[in-house]
C-alpha cells in the first residue's frame, strides 16, 4: 500500500519513479512475456505479473496455470524501438547473467 501511494504521489507530480510498474506498458509487457515463454518452453498456459519496470527493462513473474507443470519463473524483457522483447527466463540468475544482459540492479530478483 505504501509503495502504491508513493508511486501515485510521484506520478501526480509528473515524476515517473524507477522500479515501479506503471501500468502503461503492462499489457504489452505481458503479451511479449507470454509469447516469449511459449516460444522457448513447453509452457503455453500461464499467468504473468509485471513486478517491476526500470529504464527500458521489465521483470515479470510467470506461473504456469497447471501448478504441477513447472516452478514459477522470472522473465526479463527489454524495450527497443517501442517493442518489448524477452531476454531470458528462469528460476535463478547469477550476477554475471545480469551484467551480461545489462539488467539494472533494481530489477534483479531479491
N, C-alpha and C positions, 0 to 999 in steps of 0.2 A: 504494500500500500504506500509506504514512504517513497519507494522508487518511482511508482506511478505518479504520485503527487509532485515529486521533484521534476520529473520529465514534463509534466503538464505545465508547471510554472516556467521552466526554461523555454519550452516551445512557445508559450504565450508571450514571452519576452523576445521572441524571434531568434532564440539560440537553440540549435539542434545539438543536443548532448551526444557525445561519442559514447558508444557502449549501450545505448538504448535502442531496442527495435522500435521504429517509429510508426509502423503500420502502413506507411505509404507504399512501400515495396513488398510488404508481406505476401500478397497474392502471387506476385511474380517470383519471389524467392521460393515459396512453397512449390509452385509449379515446376520450377527449374530443379529443385531438390528431388521431387518425385520422379521426374524424367531421368535425372542423372542416376539415381539409385536403381530404378527399373532397368536401365541400360547396362548397369555394371554389377548386377547381382540377380539372384533368383526372386527377390522380394518385389512384388508388384502392388500389393495392397498394404498401405502403411499410413500412419498418422505422422504428420510433420508439424513441428512447432518452432517458429523463429525465436531463438533465445536472445541473440544479440546481433547488432549491426554496428560496425565501426569502419570508418573510411569507406572503401569500396569492397568490404568483406562482410560475410554473414556466417553465423554459426546456427545450425538447425539441428534439433534433436529429432531423430526418426525412430519410431516404434512400430514394429510390424503389427498388423491387425490380428494376425494369428500369433498370440503370445509365445507359443512354443516353437515358432519358426526360427527365430534367432534372437540375439540380445539387442537391446536398443543401441543405437549408434549416433554419432555426430557426423554431420556433413558440413564441410566448409565450402563456401562459394565466393566468387569474385565477380564484381560488376565491371564490365568492359564495354565501352561503346553503348551504354544503356541496357545491356543484356546480362542477366545473372547466369553464371556458368559454374558447374560443380568442379571443384579442385581435387577433393579427396573425401573419403569417408571411412569410419572405423570406430573402434571402441576405445582405443588409446593412441596417443601420439607422443613422440619424443620431441625434445627441444629442437633437434636437428630437423625434424619434419616441419615444424612451424617455421623455422628460419628459412628452409629451402623454398617454402611456398609463400613466404613474405607475410604470413598471418600476424596481425598486430597482437601485442601482448594481452590486451584487454579481451580478446576473443578466445584465448586459449582455455581449454577445458580445465576447470578448477580441480 
